[in-house]
Amino acid sequence: DMDESNATLHRQLGLRSPRDLIEYFGGRKKFSQEIFSKLKGKSDEEIQAEIFGGKWRLANLPEGYVEEKNGIKLLSIGKIHDYGEGCACPMGGLARAFLGNLELGEGEIVLVDSDAGVEHFGRGVEASCDLILAVIDPTFESVRLSKLILEMAGKLGKPAYLVLNKVDREATRLLLEQVDKEKVLAVIPQSREIFLACLKGEEVDVQLGEVEKLADRLLSLLSR
């Protein structure tokens, strides 16, 4: 979880909220002033070595900073908790360094939930990603963002795909007229069950065939 403004992802997964990883390094202010600011101008490899002291793996992430259920582990880079505490740039820097330093084992996958929009592209977070998946809601703003995301991903040399989310038949038709159809991996319909679970802050324990198909397609793409 690298969305510094989303405070409920853990609830949707049926998990307790993990401690912010940036607190492991002394908090946002200390990380920014005493660690990250001193690494400007250094390579990604040098930055990662300085921050983490070696490769990290999912099996040995710091205790208390990860919550787990049914084989799914949740780690949160950091959140904005107080008025005037500063911008989220240090968290973006930590996210980029963390993803670049993380070493995955056989069968392990990391799914990154970023903040909405394209600011994370400006931070270079996608540098270590194998695939970029943009979730498009039925709004004109999302359509424009999808085109920008595909363009940025192309410049980065990363494969990128789209998911049409919370759509009915008419919205699906209109969206498919405006986006690159070949890039659409899945069309997720509106779900009242999911809507109510999110509204109540409950675990989203709903099975959708479209989501299962999406997962299969992603696994296929990542195994190439």
Secondary structure by P-SEA (a helix, b strand, c coil): cccccccccccccccccccccccccccaaaaacccccccccccaaaaaaaaccccccccccccccccccccbbbbbcccccccccccaaaaaaaaaaaaaaccccccbbbbbbcccccccccccccccccbbbbbbcccaaaaaaaaaaaaaaaaaccccccccccccaaaaaaaaaccccccccccccccaaaaaaaaaccccccccaaaaaaaaaaaaaaac
